[in-house]
Amino acid sequence: MQTSKIIFILLCLVFLGCKDSKTQAANNPAPSVFTATFETTKGQFDIEVKKEWSPAAADRLYNLIKGGYYDNTLFYRVVPNFVAQFGTTDMQKINAWKKIKVPDEAVRYSNKKGTVTFARMGKESRGFDLFINLRDNPELDTLNFEGVKGYPAFGNVTKGMDVVQKLYSGYGESTMQDVHIFSKPRVFSSTYPELDRIVEAYITSEK
């Protein structure tokens, strides 16, 4: 009986350890160029990241994808002819990654249609949610918000832009006003049931 109890406890610890590994932050250097595949409820798209465009952003995204950060996450803000924004509302994941800051960088490549960029609030707040530009948005290259100038693009969609364009956009900006987006993600999801999501994201090539 005692042996069975010990085995049960060990199995629980293994399970918890596996669960924690998904939220454990890392800061390993990304390759100069890498490609990632995003499987979504609308289909699949690929992005190619070029580290020279925004080195700190490339490192961060590489580690986020490796850590499963975007698996089962929502496209919670899709504004037609502007951007499709996505990321987790799981505070356990967010808090784990908050500890590693992403320094602000100058814009080296414009926010053209199909480019990928980190959303942010203020200084050193990049590194969580991403948006894909649904049109050329050059104003984002120089926009000064909370004391930081510009949103550096650091990758672009190389395959499946038609999938990105089909993401549900009927809610527009209204989702950003919902107080439940982080505090009660299940309530948020049930309030906006048509939102598409990422099923899984993974690295497919490194150079």
Secondary structure as the mmCIF struct_conf table of DSSP 4:
data_model
#
loop_
_struct_conf.conf_type_id
_struct_conf.id
_struct_conf.beg_label_comp_id
_struct_conf.beg_label_asym_id
_struct_conf.beg_label_seq_id
_struct_conf.end_label_comp_id
_struct_conf.end_label_asym_id
_struct_conf.end_label_seq_id
HELX_RH_AL_P HELX_RH_AL_P1 GLN A 2 SER A 21
TURN_TY1_P TURN_TY1_P1 LYS A 22 THR A 23
HELX_LH_PP_P HELX_LH_PP_P1 ASN A 28 PRO A 31
BEND BEND1 SER A 32 SER A 32
STRN STRN1 VAL A 33 THR A 40
TURN_TY1_P TURN_TY1_P2 THR A 41 LYS A 42
STRN STRN2 GLY A 43 LYS A 50
HELX_RH_3T_P HELX_RH_3T_P1 LYS A 51 TRP A 53
HELX_RH_AL_P HELX_RH_AL_P2 PRO A 55 LYS A 66
TURN_TY1_P TURN_TY1_P3 GLY A 67 ASN A 72
STRN STRN3 THR A 73 VAL A 79
TURN_TY1_P TURN_TY1_P4 PRO A 80 PHE A 82
STRN STRN4 VAL A 83 GLY A 87
HELX_RH_AL_P HELX_RH_AL_P3 MET A 91 LYS A 98
TURN_TY1_P TURN_TY1_P5 LYS A 99 LYS A 99
BEND BEND2 ILE A 100 ILE A 100
BEND BEND3 TYR A 109 TYR A 109
TURN_TY1_P TURN_TY1_P6 LYS A 113 GLY A 114
STRN STRN5 THR A 115 PHE A 118
BEND BEND4 MET A 121 GLY A 122
TURN_TY1_P TURN_TY1_P7 LYS A 123 GLU A 124
BEND BEND5 GLY A 127 PHE A 128
STRN STRN6 LEU A 130 ASN A 133
BEND BEND6 LEU A 134 ARG A 135
TURN_TY1_P TURN_TY1_P8 PRO A 138 PRO A 138
HELX_RH_AL_P HELX_RH_AL_P4 GLU A 139 THR A 142
STRN STRN7 ASN A 144 PHE A 145
TURN_TY1_P TURN_TY1_P9 GLU A 146 GLY A 147
STRN STRN8 VAL A 148 LYS A 149
STRN STRN9 ALA A 153 LYS A 159
HELX_RH_AL_P HELX_RH_AL_P5 MET A 161 GLN A 165
TURN_TY1_P TURN_TY1_P10 LYS A 166 LYS A 166
BEND BEND7 LEU A 167 LEU A 167
TURN_TY1_P TURN_TY1_P11 GLY A 170 TYR A 171
HELX_RH_3T_P HELX_RH_3T_P2 GLY A 172 GLN A 177
TURN_TY1_P TURN_TY1_P12 VAL A 179 VAL A 179
HELX_RH_AL_P HELX_RH_AL_P6 HIS A 180 SER A 183
HELX_RH_AL_P HELX_RH_AL_P7 PRO A 185 THR A 191
BEND BEND8 TYR A 192 TYR A 192
TURN_TY1_P TURN_TY1_P13 PRO A 193 GLU A 194
STRN STRN10 ARG A 197 GLU A 206
#
